[in-house]
Amino acid sequence: MKAARALRRYPVLVALCLAALFMIVPFLIVAVNALKSPAEYSRSGPLSLPDGLYLDGLKDFWERVDYSRKLLNSVLISGSVAVGAVVLSVLNAYAIGIGRIRGRTWVLAFFVLANMLPQEALVYPVYYLSKQAGLYDTRLSVIIVFTVIQAAFGTYLLSSVLSRFPREIIEAARIDGAGKWQVLWRIVVPVSRPTLGVLLVFFFIWTWNEFLLPLVMLISNDNQTVSVALGVLQGQRLMDATMTNAAALLGVLPALVFFLVFQRTLTRGIAVGAVK
């Protein structure tokens, strides 16, 4: 019986290994080509191993786009959006899922509609409002926009989670004299921490990869993010193959490091959600 179960698991294990291979191999190819010289790349092609470490491509891209400043902008915007969207999602979901506000179904339908709305439809309204508010070409404008966008998804997800929150725990806390804010921050948030950790990781990575709205909203070189700098420099055709791979490597590496650092949080949150 155990042998039969083990045999049934092998196809799943092989499929997962193949999927991991398909995801890792492109990243390795980019990393290898980022360490080649342009002449070596032209001579041997993209699939050959480098003869040595050629770091001029990484150095030239770093200096050309002022990568340290772009990295700071991306980390600041993505981190602020992740934290702000999680807090806003918790407050909204607490009112909808536990507070049971009137018109709950219509409110959730509004958030679902907000998630389905393409960003292309938001470009002009956001541009016009930011101009009127004096926030155009500031990192704060992008933080506000993406905090609202990400919180729409977070509110929809957390509302379904908190709607099944044990009422006995909340009633016991209220009997002991806890107010609404105490119930939220001392009971609901600690119990929901794994789910909030998952949302934090997702919001950071999603915001890091955003391109269209930051491209429209951040026109100054000092305010641009990493993704915008990559797109602008690529569009100007100022990079050879080696520098293109170096740019791709530096663009994805910070998000990958963030994901690996919070991998345990992500795994724990998914596991808790599966058990529930």
Backbone hydrogen bonds, N-H to C=O, Kabsch-Sander energy under -0.5 kcal/mol:
donor,donor_aa,acceptor,acceptor_aa,energy
5,R,1,M,-1.9
6,A,2,K,-2.4
7,L,3,A,-2.2
8,R,4,A,-1.8
9,R,5,R,-1.2
10,Y,6,A,-1.0
12,V,8,R,-0.6
13,L,9,R,-2.4
14,V,10,Y,-2.8
15,A,11,P,-2.3
16,L,12,V,-2.3
17,C,13,L,-2.3
18,L,14,V,-2.4
19,A,15,A,-2.3
20,A,16,L,-2.5
21,L,17,C,-2.2
22,F,18,L,-2.4
23,M,19,A,-1.3
24,I,20,A,-2.1
25,V,21,L,-2.6
27,F,23,M,-0.7
28,L,24,I,-2.3
29,I,25,V,-2.5
30,V,26,P,-2.2
31,A,27,F,-2.4
32,V,28,L,-2.6
33,N,29,I,-2.4
34,A,30,V,-1.7
35,L,31,A,-0.5
35,L,32,V,-1.1
36,K,33,N,-1.2
41,Y,37,S,-2.5
42,S,38,P,-2.2
43,R,39,A,-2.0
44,S,40,E,-2.7
45,G,41,Y,-1.9
48,S,45,G,-0.7
54,Y,35,L,-2.1
54,Y,52,G,-0.8
55,L,53,L,-0.7
59,K,55,L,-2.4
60,D,56,D,-3.3
61,F,57,G,-2.1
62,W,58,L,-2.3
63,E,59,K,-2.3
64,R,60,D,-2.5
65,V,61,F,-2.0
66,D,62,W,-0.5
67,Y,62,W,-2.5
69,R,66,D,-0.9
70,K,66,D,-1.8
71,L,67,Y,-3.1
72,L,68,S,-1.9
73,N,69,R,-2.4
74,S,70,K,-2.4
75,V,71,L,-2.6
76,L,72,L,-2.5
77,I,73,N,-2.7
78,S,74,S,-2.8
79,G,75,V,-2.5
80,S,76,L,-2.2
81,V,77,I,-2.5
82,A,78,S,-2.4
83,V,79,G,-2.3
84,G,80,S,-2.8
85,A,81,V,-3.0
86,V,82,A,-1.8
87,V,83,V,-2.3
88,L,84,G,-2.5
89,S,85,A,-2.4
90,V,86,V,-2.3
91,L,87,V,-2.2
92,N,88,L,-2.4
93,A,89,S,-2.9
94,Y,90,V,-2.3
95,A,91,L,-1.6
96,I,92,N,-2.2
97,G,93,A,-3.4
98,I,93,A,-0.6
98,I,94,Y,-1.1
99,G,94,Y,-2.5
101,I,95,A,-1.0
104,R,101,I,-0.8
107,V,103,G,-2.2
108,L,104,R,-2.4
109,A,105,T,-2.1
110,F,106,W,-1.8
111,F,107,V,-1.8
112,V,108,L,-2.4
113,L,109,A,-2.3
114,A,110,F,-2.1
115,N,111,F,-1.7
116,M,112,V,-1.4
117,L,113,L,-0.9
121,A,118,P,-1.1
122,L,119,Q,-1.3
123,V,119,Q,-0.8
123,V,120,E,-0.5
126,V,122,L,-2.5
127,Y,123,V,-2.4
128,Y,124,Y,-3.0
129,L,125,P,-2.6
130,S,126,V,-2.4
131,K,127,Y,-1.8
132,Q,128,Y,-2.3
133,A,129,L,-2.4
134,G,130,S,-0.6
134,G,131,K,-0.7
135,L,130,S,-2.5
136,Y,130,S,-1.1
137,D,217,M,-1.2
138,T,135,L,-1.0
142,V,138,T,-1.1
143,I,139,R,-2.3
144,I,140,L,-2.6
145,V,141,S,-2.2
146,F,142,V,-2.5
147,T,143,I,-2.0
148,V,144,I,-1.9
149,I,145,V,-2.1
150,Q,146,F,-2.8
151,A,147,T,-2.0
152,A,148,V,-1.3
153,F,149,I,-1.0
154,G,150,Q,-2.4
155,T,151,A,-2.9
156,Y,152,A,-1.7
157,L,153,F,-2.3
158,L,154,G,-2.8
159,S,155,T,-2.2
160,S,156,Y,-1.2
161,V,157,L,-1.3
162,L,158,L,-3.4
163,S,159,S,-1.6
164,R,161,V,-1.1
165,F,162,L,-1.6
170,I,166,P,-1.1
171,E,167,R,-2.7
172,A,168,E,-2.3
173,A,169,I,-2.0
174,R,170,I,-2.1
175,I,171,E,-2.2
176,D,172,A,-1.6
177,G,174,R,-1.3
178,A,173,A,-2.5
183,V,179,G,-2.4
184,L,180,K,-2.0
185,W,181,W,-2.7
186,R,182,Q,-2.2
187,I,183,V,-1.1
188,V,183,V,-2.5
189,V,184,L,-2.8
191,V,187,I,-1.8
192,S,188,V,-2.1
193,R,190,P,-0.9
196,L,192,S,-2.3
197,G,193,R,-2.4
198,V,194,P,-1.8
199,L,195,T,-2.2
200,L,196,L,-2.3
201,V,197,G,-2.0
202,F,198,V,-2.5
203,F,199,L,-3.0
204,F,200,L,-1.9
205,I,201,V,-2.2
206,W,202,F,-2.9
207,T,203,F,-2.3
208,W,204,F,-2.2
209,N,205,I,-1.8
210,E,207,T,-1.0
215,L,211,F,-2.1
216,V,212,L,-1.8
217,M,213,L,-3.0
218,L,214,P,-2.2
219,I,217,M,-0.7
223,N,220,S,-1.0
224,Q,220,S,-0.8
226,V,70,K,-0.5
229,A,225,T,-2.2
230,L,226,V,-2.3
231,G,227,S,-2.1
232,V,228,V,-2.8
233,L,229,A,-2.2
234,Q,230,L,-2.1
235,G,231,G,-2.3
236,Q,232,V,-1.4
237,R,234,Q,-1.3
238,L,233,L,-1.4
244,T,240,D,-2.2
245,N,241,A,-2.0
246,A,242,T,-2.1
247,A,243,M,-2.6
248,A,244,T,-2.3
249,L,245,N,-2.4
250,L,246,A,-2.5
251,G,247,A,-1.8
252,V,248,A,-1.8
253,L,249,L,-2.0
256,L,252,V,-2.1
257,V,253,L,-2.6
258,F,254,P,-2.4
259,F,255,A,-2.3
260,L,256,L,-2.4
261,V,257,V,-2.5
262,F,258,F,-2.0
263,Q,260,L,-1.0
266,L,262,F,-2.3
267,T,263,Q,-2.9
268,R,264,R,-2.7
269,G,265,T,-2.3
270,I,266,L,-2.2
271,A,267,T,-2.5
272,V,268,R,-2.5
273,G,269,G,-2.1
274,A,270,I,-2.1
275,V,271,A,-2.2
276,K,272,V,-2.4
